[in-house]
Amino acid sequence: MVITIVFAVFFIGLFVSVPIAITLLAASLTASLLNPALTCDAAFIFRTMTTGLDSFVLIAIPLFILSGNLMAEGGISDRLFTFFSYFIGNKTAGLPIAVVISCLFYGAITGSGPATVAAIGAMTIPLLVKLGYDRTFVTSLVAVAGGLGVIIPPSIPFVMYGQSANVSVADLFTAGILPGVLISVFLMACSYLYCRKYGEDKEKLEANYQALRQKGFWKVLRESFLALLTPVIILGGIYSGIATPTEAACVSVFYALVVSVFCYHTLKLEQIPKILSATVDSLVPMLFVAASATVFARVLSMIQAPQMIANILTSALHSKVAILLVINLFLLIMGMLMDAISAILICVPIFMPICTALSINPIHFGVIMVCNLAIGFVTPPVGVNLFVASSMTGIPVLKIARHATRFIVWFFAALLIITFVPQVSLLLLG
């Protein structure tokens, strides 16, 4: 009875658009009101919110956000796109494919989907529209490809999952590499088929390509080298054991600052206070939601909701395939209704008992969860990437979402492979 009412309060709050943090806290207090024996009163909630954020691993989140903001203002994303366009700018769907590759690389710098959309979209959307591509097509491509930012390491959702599931963040980063590449290949294939079907303005593309080639390979490489080196420094430090993910995030901030200010001269020191303010503006709501979700997860554990849900699923569905499909569907819906951080903190304690019962590797399940939630970045009503892309172009969110459907279908096909072929996630772990 208590479990049913707690979930009812939670979902009603979501559907009537109560802020997610308030909804989580209200549902948590409801459990205490219904069963006074539970120690989840106001004092418990305050302590849990405080201790839930007291983690060395979580320090990586503000640092990666700050690093991404510095690199966006420093024009590092522009140099990545230019470098990849130099090689494939005259091929069929060459520039859309370069967009996907740029999102892949930029995701390996920031770990954020919305930041990837903003940084890559700011240059590529106007350029591709000028070269004859449909504006809505390009915008939807950037919005969906931006989801790679939370799959390719370093990934902020992977940091939260590792903290919540008590698994190695470095292992999660490693496990996300091949799934991220697989999804990017599927998005490239979708872009190629679209361009084959609807055509391209070959004259404009050739003129743009020749202008780029006239700069020469070495000049393009020299201009792009420090940008290309960024993910190598960040991920190389983690995988070599030299730095933890948090320490690598700190290094990325200093690297972004030095490269943007002193090497590329694209960022002025007087811009830094504004960047710090923007970082805080995006960080504080995220951490408040994370703290509230930690409370809700603890309350669910108290009322034994994870065990109950696990028993219902395993007794109703006897096939591991069917259970995984149901979990994927549930995660997709959660991704549509709330941000990835909240969904992770709520869903991990619910589904971990099921993973244990089915002998699913928790690292593999983390990749499944984050890939599902990445689709939520481009599906209404939350769809953060959609809102970022809409604010940049003026195209209505629902119109972008409709055109993004073709990419989401390919994204979901890759997700099914990742779900049922664990080696895609676990191969690099040995």
ChimeraX attribute file (.defattr): number of C-alpha atoms within 10 A of each C-alpha:
attribute: neighborCount
match mode: 1-to-1
recipient: residues
	/A:1	6
	/A:2	15
	/A:3	17
	/A:4	10
	/A:5	14
	/A:6	24
	/A:7	18
	/A:8	13
	/A:9	17
	/A:10	22
	/A:11	17
	/A:12	13
	/A:13	18
	/A:14	17
	/A:15	9
	/A:16	8
	/A:17	11
	/A:18	14
	/A:19	12
	/A:20	20
	/A:21	19
	/A:22	17
	/A:23	22
	/A:24	30
	/A:25	21
	/A:26	17
	/A:27	25
	/A:28	27
	/A:29	20
	/A:30	22
	/A:31	26
	/A:32	18
	/A:33	14
	/A:34	14
	/A:35	13
	/A:36	11
	/A:37	10
	/A:38	13
	/A:39	14
	/A:40	23
	/A:41	16
	/A:42	13
	/A:43	10
	/A:44	12
	/A:45	21
	/A:46	15
	/A:47	11
	/A:48	20
	/A:49	21
	/A:50	14
	/A:51	11
	/A:52	19
	/A:53	16
	/A:54	12
	/A:55	10
	/A:56	11
	/A:57	17
	/A:58	19
	/A:59	17
	/A:60	23
	/A:61	25
	/A:62	21
	/A:63	23
	/A:64	27
	/A:65	25
	/A:66	27
	/A:67	25
	/A:68	28
	/A:69	23
	/A:70	29
	/A:71	29
	/A:72	24
	/A:73	18
	/A:74	21
	/A:75	20
	/A:76	26
	/A:77	28
	/A:78	20
	/A:79	20
	/A:80	26
	/A:81	23
	/A:82	21
	/A:83	24
	/A:84	19
	/A:85	24
	/A:86	24
	/A:87	16
	/A:88	16
	/A:89	23
	/A:90	19
	/A:91	15
	/A:92	19
	/A:93	23
	/A:94	20
	/A:95	27
	/A:96	27
	/A:97	25
	/A:98	23
	/A:99	29
	/A:100	25
	/A:101	23
	/A:102	28
	/A:103	32
	/A:104	26
	/A:105	23
	/A:106	33
	/A:107	30
	/A:108	26
	/A:109	33
	/A:110	33
	/A:111	28
	/A:112	27
	/A:113	29
	/A:114	23
	/A:115	24
	/A:116	34
	/A:117	29
	/A:118	21
	/A:119	25
	/A:120	26
	/A:121	26
	/A:122	19
	/A:123	16
	/A:124	23
	/A:125	26
	/A:126	16
	/A:127	15
	/A:128	19
	/A:129	15
	/A:130	13
	/A:131	19
	/A:132	15
	/A:133	21
	/A:134	14
	/A:135	17
	/A:136	22
	/A:137	19
	/A:138	23
	/A:139	28
	/A:140	29
	/A:141	29
	/A:142	29
	/A:143	33
	/A:144	31
	/A:145	32
	/A:146	34
	/A:147	34
	/A:148	33
	/A:149	29
	/A:150	29
	/A:151	34
	/A:152	29
	/A:153	32
	/A:154	33
	/A:155	29
	/A:156	26
	/A:157	29
	/A:158	30
	/A:159	26
	/A:160	22
	/A:161	29
	/A:162	24
	/A:163	18
	/A:164	18
	/A:165	17
	/A:166	10
	/A:167	16
	/A:168	14
	/A:169	26
	/A:170	20
	/A:171	17
	/A:172	28
	/A:173	24
	/A:174	22
	/A:175	26
	/A:176	30
	/A:177	21
	/A:178	19
	/A:179	26
	/A:180	25
	/A:181	16
	/A:182	17
	/A:183	26
	/A:184	24
	/A:185	18
	/A:186	19
	/A:187	26
	/A:188	24
	/A:189	16
	/A:190	22
	/A:191	24
	/A:192	18
	/A:193	14
	/A:194	16
	/A:195	16
	/A:196	12
	/A:197	9
	/A:198	9
	/A:199	14
	/A:200	17
	/A:201	10
	/A:202	14
	/A:203	12
	/A:204	14
	/A:205	21
	/A:206	15
	/A:207	13
	/A:208	17
	/A:209	19
	/A:210	14
	/A:211	12
	/A:212	18
	/A:213	16
	/A:214	11
	/A:215	11
	/A:216	11
	/A:217	14
	/A:218	10
	/A:219	13
	/A:220	19
	/A:221	17
	/A:222	11
	/A:223	18
	/A:224	21
	/A:225	15
	/A:226	20
	/A:227	26
	/A:228	19
	/A:229	11
	/A:230	21
	/A:231	20
	/A:232	14
	/A:233	15
	/A:234	25
	/A:235	24
	/A:236	14
	/A:237	18
	/A:238	23
	/A:239	15
	/A:240	9
	/A:241	11
	/A:242	11
	/A:243	17
	/A:244	19
	/A:245	29
	/A:246	21
	/A:247	18
	/A:248	21
	/A:249	28
	/A:250	20
	/A:251	19
	/A:252	26
	/A:253	19
	/A:254	14
	/A:255	19
	/A:256	27
	/A:257	21
	/A:258	15
	/A:259	20
	/A:260	24
	/A:261	16
	/A:262	12
	/A:263	13
	/A:264	16
	/A:265	12
	/A:266	14
	/A:267	22
	/A:268	13
	/A:269	9
	/A:270	8
	/A:271	11
	/A:272	15
	/A:273	10
	/A:274	10
	/A:275	18
	/A:276	14
	/A:277	12
	/A:278	14
	/A:279	20
	/A:280	15
	/A:281	11
	/A:282	13
	/A:283	16
	/A:284	12
	/A:285	12
	/A:286	19
	/A:287	20
	/A:288	17
	/A:289	23
	/A:290	25
	/A:291	26
	/A:292	28
	/A:293	29
	/A:294	26
	/A:295	28
	/A:296	30
	/A:297	24
	/A:298	18
	/A:299	25
	/A:300	22
	/A:301	14
	/A:302	14
	/A:303	16
	/A:304	14
	/A:305	20
	/A:306	21
	/A:307	17
	/A:308	13
	/A:309	15
	/A:310	19
	/A:311	15
	/A:312	11
	/A:313	16
	/A:314	16
	/A:315	10
	/A:316	11
	/A:317	13
	/A:318	10
	/A:319	13
	/A:320	14
	/A:321	12
	/A:322	14
	/A:323	17
	/A:324	20
	/A:325	15
	/A:326	14
	/A:327	19
	/A:328	20
	/A:329	13
	/A:330	14
	/A:331	24
	/A:332	20
	/A:333	17
	/A:334	21
	/A:335	30
	/A:336	24
	/A:337	21
	/A:338	21
	/A:339	20
	/A:340	28
	/A:341	22
	/A:342	27
	/A:343	23
	/A:344	29
	/A:345	26
	/A:346	23
	/A:347	20
	/A:348	21
	/A:349	20
	/A:350	21
	/A:351	17
	/A:352	20
	/A:353	17
	/A:354	21
	/A:355	17
	/A:356	12
	/A:357	12
	/A:358	14
	/A:359	10
	/A:360	15
	/A:361	14
	/A:362	19
	/A:363	26
	/A:364	21
	/A:365	22
	/A:366	24
	/A:367	29
	/A:368	26
	/A:369	26
	/A:370	26
	/A:371	29
	/A:372	27
	/A:373	29
	/A:374	29
	/A:375	26
	/A:376	29
	/A:377	27
	/A:378	31
	/A:379	27
	/A:380	18
	/A:381	16
	/A:382	17
	/A:383	23
	/A:384	24
	/A:385	31
	/A:386	32
	/A:387	24
	/A:388	19
	/A:389	29
	/A:390	20
	/A:391	13
	/A:392	16
	/A:393	16
	/A:394	9
	/A:395	17
	/A:396	14
	/A:397	22
	/A:398	15
	/A:399	13
	/A:400	25
	/A:401	24
	/A:402	13
	/A:403	16
	/A:404	23
	/A:405	15
	/A:406	16
	/A:407	24
	/A:408	24
	/A:409	15
	/A:410	18
	/A:411	25
	/A:412	17
	/A:413	14
	/A:414	20
	/A:415	22
	/A:416	15
	/A:417	15
	/A:418	23
	/A:419	24
	/A:420	14
	/A:421	12
	/A:422	18
	/A:423	17
	/A:424	20
	/A:425	25
	/A:426	21
	/A:427	11
	/A:428	13
	/A:429	11
	/A:430	5
